[in-house]
Amino acid sequence: MNLHIIGAGLAGCEAAWQAANCGISVQLFEMKPIKFSPAHKSNTFAELVCSNSLRAAGLSNAVGLLKEEMRHLQSLIMQCADATKVPAGGALAVDRDSFSNMITDKIKNHPNITVISKEVTEIDSGVPTIIAAGPLVSDALANAIQQLTGDEYLHFFDAAAPIVSFDSIDMTKAFRAARYGKGGDDYINCPMNREEYLNFYQALITAESAVLHEGVEDPKIFEGCMPIEIMAKRGEDTMRFGPLKPVGLTDPRDNSRPYAVVQLRQDNAAGSMYNIVGFQTHLKFGEQKRVFGMIPGLEEAEFVRYGVMHRNTYINAPKLLNTSYQMKNYPNIYFAGQITGVEGYVESAASGLTAGLCAAKMLKNEPIPVFSSNTAIGALSRYISNESITNFQPMNINFGIMNPLPQRIKDKKEKAEKIAERSLQEITAKENLLFVCK
């Protein structure tokens, strides 16, 4: 029993791990290091090209619940994330190099997985295949997918935040803390008074952006990863109600609440690199150094990586896929990852987990896993396969796409806890555990 998987990103690696653990012989195709996408630089698998955060860790948040579900389902991505985590307050963040190295090592050493370094340019609908090429799919593979789907592609543009060296941050102007004390001093905070904020705001909205490639003049931006300069242009106070919100933070030097705060999060285990939280950007590199250098504490910042912007591509999943991420017209073909319209690292890995399990069970003629919308993993698969959606857009996991509770609960925290309790009961039930291969 053989299964082809295209792409060794988060979704592809998770799918390969799940299928291989079910006894399926997996051929994992990855074009690196022969060819790289515009955003990828490393030879390793599951490379994190944007933030190093897998977002909220607690069960009161939908993505925290999704991660816990994946742990119960023997997720490779969660195993490696938990093993390489770095301080991040109430979030789960990882040392991106250690994380990718660990995943690469486990994939390459699995007895049922064969890694093939090759760019896939054709798709045979007769061969069981999971397409997990990611949103930065190569042009040749994109054309092959388009021929297979017979459907027009949708697209949006995504942006990554810059990373600076810790040694270059002026800690006499910055302070360590996490909002509301969650996580102690996990974040570095650069406080701004009103004058500093307004000067920064004016410089940001007038800064020069890099030229977009591919002849697109008016790109469609995904709201969840919006460039900071575009956010700023929506209004003077938009950033202060977003990534620069000062609530929950007190400057220890005078016990005051700043007018605005720029936060930096640890990006590697050594603590030598920090990314600027929420500062995805498409400004020219010189402009990034000039404008972001106006942030108190970052005047002499050394940029280890500048922010970049790149094309993300996704299919019209509700028309093409079922809840197993399987094509309706070609049952041998599955999709996984952000190309399906799930948005985010964790969501991508979750789709790979589902597709890998379902494809493996199909090949073994065993019952296909079914996850209801009582669970986060099931709600995601049902969102991307919901044919009633007329204007399909990428979606992060959220409680809004999960089944509501039968009883009305006003308290938000209690409501989230009840949803999580119901979900984990279903995930760990005997019938669902039978789906897991070990």
C-alpha atoms as one frame of an Amber mdcrd trajectory, in Angstrom:
protein
   0.000   0.000   0.000   1.661   3.177  -1.229   0.765   6.826  -0.702   2.371
   9.839  -2.363   2.526  13.080  -0.385   3.589  16.288  -2.088   5.271  18.824
   0.183   7.170  18.476   3.469   5.690  21.447   5.269   3.677  21.212   8.475
   0.704  19.548   6.781   2.750  17.197   4.611   4.940  16.015   7.477   1.934
  15.463   9.744   0.096  13.568   6.997   3.158  11.415   6.289   3.598  10.637
   9.994  -0.025   9.616  10.472  -0.141   7.431   7.374   3.239   5.824   8.052
   2.179   4.973  11.602  -0.793   3.154  10.092   1.589   0.903   8.185   1.308
   2.730   4.857   4.427   3.045   2.696   4.778   6.811   2.136   6.749   8.559
  -0.574   7.176  12.173   0.532   8.083  14.519  -2.332   9.827  17.784  -1.399
  11.385  20.154  -3.926  13.884  21.583  -1.415  16.875  21.773  -1.653  16.652
  21.592  -5.433  14.244  24.519  -5.564  12.955  27.010  -2.996   9.797  29.093
  -2.779  10.225  32.892  -2.376   9.786  32.612   1.413  11.709  29.436   2.254
  15.427  29.497   3.039  16.222  26.347   5.027  16.751  22.785   3.789  14.747
  21.411   6.705  11.096  20.316   6.707   8.187  22.175   8.356  10.052  25.473
   8.052   8.277  28.348   9.816   8.478  31.327   7.469   6.347  33.788   9.432
   5.990  33.884  13.220   7.470  31.271  15.543   4.250  31.228  17.559   1.629
  28.491  17.391  -0.647  30.948  19.199  -2.663  30.548  22.405  -1.886  27.584
  24.648  -4.960  27.480  26.911  -8.178  25.564  26.346 -10.188  28.778  26.661
  -8.999  29.579  23.137 -10.053  27.551  20.082  -6.519  27.105  18.761  -5.403
  25.925  22.200  -8.164  23.338  22.099  -7.148  22.269  18.592  -3.584  21.682
  19.776  -4.813  19.558  22.685  -6.977  17.472  20.349  -3.954  16.893  18.135
  -1.890  15.753  21.116  -4.529  13.107  21.840  -4.298  12.009  18.200  -0.517
  11.460  18.352   0.425  14.552  16.327   4.056  14.785  15.232   3.865  18.586
  14.994   2.613  18.943  18.554   5.176  16.478  19.892   7.991  18.515  18.349
   6.461  21.873  19.280   6.162  20.886  22.933   9.756  19.647  22.921  11.194
  22.872  21.432   9.019  25.542  23.046  10.408  28.896  24.159   8.911  31.404
  26.656   5.886  33.195  25.170   3.466  34.041  27.968   0.094  32.449  27.316
   1.141  31.248  23.854   3.050  28.242  22.520   6.103  29.457  20.608   9.038
  27.370  19.413  12.697  27.662  18.564  12.064  27.531  14.849  15.363  25.821
  13.920  15.159  23.152  16.620  11.491  22.562  15.744  12.181  22.026  12.038
  15.305  19.962  12.686  13.437  17.623  15.016  10.596  17.091  12.541  13.047
  16.511   9.692  14.954  13.938  11.722  11.822  12.023  12.701  10.447  12.001
   9.152  13.722  10.894   7.549  14.206   8.123  10.089  10.699   6.667   9.958
  10.943   3.169   8.387   7.755   3.660   6.353   8.676   7.059   4.863  10.890
   7.601   1.824  11.831  11.211   1.096  12.251  12.095  -2.574  13.886  15.437
  -3.426  11.989  16.393  -6.540   9.633  19.085  -7.797   6.332  17.458  -8.738
   4.934  18.923 -11.953   2.225  16.364 -12.798  -0.538  14.697 -10.809  -1.817
  11.222 -11.636  -5.400  10.979 -10.370  -5.050   7.189 -10.296  -2.305   7.252
  -7.658  -3.303   7.804  -3.986  -1.867  11.246  -3.261  -2.064  13.995  -0.653
  -1.250  17.416  -2.093   0.233  19.399   0.790   2.349  21.754  -1.280   1.412
  24.751   0.817   0.204  28.211  -0.155   3.537  28.954  -1.894   3.018  26.176
  -4.421   5.393  26.280  -7.402   4.028  27.500 -10.712   4.414  24.098 -12.372
   2.534  22.275  -9.631  -0.062  25.048  -9.473  -0.770  24.502 -13.158  -1.085
  20.756 -12.602  -3.511  21.335  -9.720  -5.543  23.735 -11.810  -5.788  21.167
 -14.579  -6.948  18.604 -12.031  -9.526  20.822 -10.352 -10.718  22.572 -13.483
 -11.417  25.504 -11.217 -10.140  29.051 -11.072  -7.635  29.708  -8.318  -8.246
  32.189  -5.552  -5.338  33.998  -3.964  -4.328  36.423  -1.258  -1.059  37.909
  -0.065   0.552  37.108   3.240   3.287  38.924   5.150   6.007  37.967   7.653
   7.342  40.020  10.578  10.987  41.070  10.983  13.361  39.553  13.543  16.004
  41.537  15.473  18.965  40.453  17.592  18.487  40.713  21.344  21.886  42.354
  21.858  20.815  45.288  19.685  17.699  46.122  21.762  18.163  49.045  24.144
  16.814  47.565  27.389  17.128  50.911  29.180  14.085  51.975  27.136  12.290
  48.609  27.008  11.020  46.354  29.795  10.114  42.717  30.223   6.528  41.706
  30.970   3.535  39.811  29.622   0.026  41.262  29.447  -1.805  40.842  32.761
   1.226  38.968  34.107   0.528  35.834  32.052   3.927  34.222  31.570   5.852
  36.619  33.805   8.441  38.496  31.755   8.250  36.530  28.509   7.933  39.564
  26.207  10.143  42.586  25.648   7.981  45.706  25.585   8.873  48.970  23.880
   6.590  51.689  25.332   5.558  54.809  23.435   4.121  58.074  24.659   1.552
  59.872  22.529   4.088  61.997  20.645   6.318  59.019  19.866   3.349  56.998
  18.683   2.007  59.725  16.381   5.447  60.321  14.860   5.794  56.584  14.250
   2.292  56.397  12.810   2.948  59.214  10.322   6.247  57.666   9.211   4.632
  54.263   8.795   1.691  55.354   6.648   3.992  57.331   4.324   6.775  54.720
   4.071   7.551  53.118   0.728   6.472  49.537   0.111   8.343  47.008  -1.995
   7.069  46.325  -5.504   4.744  43.349  -5.704   5.637  40.653  -8.173   3.362
  38.847 -10.636   1.780  42.037 -11.937  -0.734  42.396  -9.123  -1.556  46.007
  -8.248  -4.346  45.489  -5.719  -3.605  42.273  -3.782  -6.215  40.706  -1.547
  -4.838  40.704   1.992  -5.819  38.056   4.538  -7.114  39.888   7.617  -5.361
  37.564  10.064  -1.854  38.393   8.812  -2.238  42.007   7.705   0.864  44.148
   7.050   1.286  46.697   9.837   1.428  49.580   7.353  -1.948  48.641   5.878
  -3.423  48.313   9.367  -2.105  51.787  10.217  -3.778  53.317   7.186  -7.156
  52.217   8.527  -6.996  54.850  11.238  -4.728  56.609  13.707  -5.728  54.372
  16.621  -6.140  51.062  14.767  -2.723  49.766  15.871  -3.422  50.815  19.482
  -6.448  48.523  19.463  -4.421  45.769  17.777  -0.800  44.655  18.218   0.238
  47.911  19.947  -2.522  47.870  22.548  -1.145  48.970  25.947  -3.768  47.258
  28.127  -2.512  44.792  30.714   0.974  46.333  30.748   2.574  48.703  33.253
   5.914  50.416  32.700   7.862  49.475  35.882   9.917  52.655  35.721   7.020
  54.936  36.638   4.117  52.459  37.159   2.193  54.059  34.297   0.343  52.536
  31.364   2.037  53.537  28.092   0.098  55.187  25.274   1.110  52.292  22.984
   3.426  49.280  23.292   5.375  47.322  20.684   6.029  43.769  21.893   8.878
  41.471  20.890   8.691  37.703  21.378  11.615  35.316  21.799  12.289  33.512
  18.509  14.906  30.913  19.461  15.831  28.850  22.514  19.050  30.799  23.087
  17.073  34.027  23.392  19.383  35.758  20.925  16.622  36.663  18.456  13.240
  38.340  18.917  10.457  38.930  16.405   8.341  42.086  16.434   4.854  40.839
  17.269   2.168  41.776  14.752   4.612  43.591  12.462   4.102  41.631   9.287
   5.169  44.039   6.595   5.878  44.662   2.946   7.922  47.829   3.392  11.253
  48.092   1.605  14.106  46.861   3.769  15.614  50.333   4.136  12.235  51.700
   5.152  11.818  48.973   7.745  15.132  49.915   9.350  14.247  53.621   9.282
  10.629  53.452  10.476  10.924  50.591  12.957  14.051  52.296  14.290  11.707
  54.996  15.597  10.348  52.534  18.157  11.889  53.273  21.580  14.542  50.642
  22.238  14.938  49.673  18.576  16.874  52.738  17.409  20.002  50.630  16.814
  18.245  47.321  16.169  20.095  44.756  14.082  17.634  43.059  11.720  18.372
  39.348  11.504  15.507  39.037   9.022  13.457  41.771   7.408   9.741  41.376
   6.877   8.649  39.983   3.519   5.408  39.549   1.610   4.540  36.675  -0.667
   1.704  35.104  -2.567  -0.459  32.547  -0.832  -2.691  30.363  -2.974  -5.712
  28.314  -1.997  -8.338  26.252  -3.793 -12.107  26.614  -3.757 -12.315  23.799
  -1.216 -16.118  23.727  -0.616 -16.608  22.919  -4.276 -13.808  20.368  -4.448
 -13.343  18.571  -1.108 -15.303  16.543   1.442 -14.764  16.484   5.220 -11.831
  14.065   4.812 -10.012  16.636   2.621 -10.626  14.172  -0.204 -11.547  15.347
  -3.698 -15.172  14.650  -4.528 -14.442  13.848  -8.166 -11.097  12.073  -7.663
 -11.245   9.916  -4.501  -7.546   9.015  -4.709  -6.560  12.672  -4.288  -6.497
  14.540  -0.975  -5.401  18.063  -0.119  -3.932  19.339   3.145  -2.550  22.571
   4.573  -3.212  26.204   3.792  -3.896  25.419   0.156  -7.259  24.054   1.391
  -8.228  27.374   2.973  -7.382  26.595   6.585  -5.244  29.425   7.939  -2.379
  29.099  10.406   0.377  26.689  11.370  -1.723  24.602  13.734  -4.722  24.476
  11.416  -2.477  23.363   8.538  -0.988  20.579  10.614  -4.480  19.542  11.760
  -5.650  19.221   8.168  -2.589  17.085   7.416  -3.398  14.888  10.403  -6.961
  14.348   9.159  -5.968  13.784   5.531  -3.168  11.395   6.490  -5.410   9.302
   8.729  -8.276   9.248   6.235  -6.061   8.344   3.264  -4.401   5.564   5.270
  -7.718   4.101   6.377  -9.033   4.275   2.806  -6.008   2.328   1.561  -6.509
  -0.291   4.296 -10.270  -0.523   3.683 -10.894   0.413   7.302 -13.476   2.836
   8.752 -12.718   6.461   7.886 -12.257   8.811  10.865 -15.240  11.097  11.384
 -14.823  14.174  13.581 -17.927  16.222  14.273 -18.120  19.989  14.658 -18.178
  19.406  18.404 -14.403  19.186  17.928 -12.068  21.849  16.582 -10.438  19.456
  14.121 -13.862  18.424  12.808 -15.147  21.995  12.630 -12.206  22.955  10.421
 -12.785  20.111   7.958 -16.501  20.889   7.827 -15.844  24.587   7.236 -13.624
  23.992   4.213 -16.111  21.490   2.748 -19.284  23.512   3.384 -20.899  23.943
  -0.039 -23.279  26.615   1.274 -20.364  29.089   1.520 -20.566  31.340  -1.512
 -17.555  33.585  -0.857 -14.975  31.175   0.522 -12.154  32.792   2.525  -9.251
  31.349   4.563 -10.235  30.685   8.166  -8.442  30.216  11.481 -10.078  27.854
  13.960 -12.553  29.656  16.212 -15.414  28.685  18.484 -17.838  30.281  16.027
 -17.505  27.433  13.509 -17.949  24.746  16.169 -21.338  23.407  17.242 -22.934
  25.602  19.915 -23.569  24.197  23.378 -27.111  22.950  24.061 -27.342  25.286
  27.053 -26.824  29.050  27.093 -23.783  30.163  29.112 -23.105  33.884  29.468
 -19.648  33.695  31.015 -17.164  33.545  28.122 -14.498  31.567  29.993 -16.975
  29.029  31.344 -18.499  28.636  27.899 -15.084  27.942  26.349 -14.287  25.418
  29.067 -17.547  23.543  28.418 -16.864  23.476  24.672 -13.361  22.127  25.327
 -14.652  19.509  27.767 -17.209  18.276  25.227 -14.624  18.202  22.458 -12.001
  16.237  24.360 -14.582  13.740  25.538 -15.438  13.053  21.907 -11.818  12.938
  20.777 -10.845  10.460  23.484 -13.916   8.274  23.142 -13.200   4.649  22.304
 -14.580   4.829  18.767 -12.290   7.732  17.893  -9.205   6.224  19.505  -9.621
   3.224  17.227  -8.856   5.541  14.330  -5.390   6.375  15.666  -2.461   4.343
  14.402   0.511   3.989  16.741
